[in-house]
Amino acid sequence: MEENQRIQVPRVKLGSQGLEVSRLGFGCGGLSGIWNAPVPHEAGCSLIKRAFEKGITFFDTSDAYGRDHDNEIMIGKALKELPREQIQLATKFGIATEEGQIVIRGSPEYVRECCEGSLKRLGIDYIDLYFQHRVDTTVAIEDTVGELKKLVEEGKIKYIGLSEASIDTIKRARAIHPITAVQMEYSLWTREIEDELIPLCRELGIGIVAYSPLGHGFFGGKAVVESLPAESLLVCLSAIYFDDLNN
């Protein structure tokens, strides 16, 4: 196969609402520094375009990745050089910084504000899959999803997703609007979702987007020999704990 020939990555239906994506997705957060130092936008855009050339069409970002929404801005630049109709883009809202502290927000007003901001930074008219990045346990999930439903009706997002949500939250959210996907950590050493969450999603027709399938790099063979650079997000922010799964 010639180097410039497009590799056909298998495609899969994500959930039961019609979204089809490449089976292998590209998590964009690392480009703006999570376990690693951020990369320049030019290099990040080149990596995204290279992934597309290899057949990956599903790209996952968040308004929380990188300082000052750096990751979405970078992805927006890359999208200008790719065929939008062939891309399935996921982004997220819900993690914010207030007075130097990480907070989780899910009010309807915040949902809409974040969506409008992401659309502008990404330079697009709609978001394919919009995730609540973490669940705000101080706001009824019915209120959060109710606003997401309005955004679907307005054509600003196509599908709704939840990240790190509990069983109860997923059931309550689905009663308001179909949930296309749930994003959870899932790898050889993180298998808790097999007990209840995977069976529930199969029953309800909800797709699962597995993040960190290589154990944050451990199963890729590099984590055993590399330490986190000082510029990485996890070093800068220290430990962050979220409690929805315990509620």
Order of alpha helices (4+ residues) and beta strands (2+ residues): beta-beta-beta-alpha-beta-alpha-beta-beta-beta-alpha-beta-alpha-beta-alpha-beta-alpha-beta-alpha
